[in-house]
Amino acid sequence: MTKLIANVILIPMEGIYENGAAIGSVLCHIVSFSIVYQVLKRTVKLNFSISGMLIKPLLVTVIMSAVSLICYKGILMLGIASRIATILGIVIAVVVYTIGIIVLKVLSEEDIYMLPSGDKIYRFLQRIKLYR
């Protein structure tokens, strides 16, 4: 229903048009997440941390996006082909996101152990004193 209402309102608006469909999708997902979050919170008694689930990942995503965009544009200014600049921008984004997730401790010890070779990753992070 959220998507339908947003599409009906936003798509005909001058300057928004087809972007209204994308905005409607995002709004729909936000409403869906909010409903599911509230139901899970009440029925399963899960204790989610808004900081760990939303704020920290959002912060890492914003930092990653900014660094990747700056690097991409810088690479283009060096006269390197846009395909190569795109690939390098993506590689830089992955590296920055991974470092951000580790430094901000978005993943718990249990989350890291669930990764492939999680025990080795966790021991490495302990060795370099990022996790205890």
HELIX and SHEET records of a PDB file:
HELIX    1   1 THR A    2  LEU A   10  1                                   9    
HELIX    2   2 ASN A   19  THR A   43  1                                  25    
HELIX    3   3 ILE A   50  ILE A   50  1                                   1    
HELIX    4   4 SER A   51  ILE A   55  3                                   5    
HELIX    5   5 LYS A   56  MET A   77  1                                  22    
HELIX    6   6 SER A   82  VAL A  103  1                                  22    
HELIX    7   7 GLU A  109  MET A  114  1                                   6    
HELIX    8   8 GLY A  118  ARG A  127  1                                  10    
END                                                                             
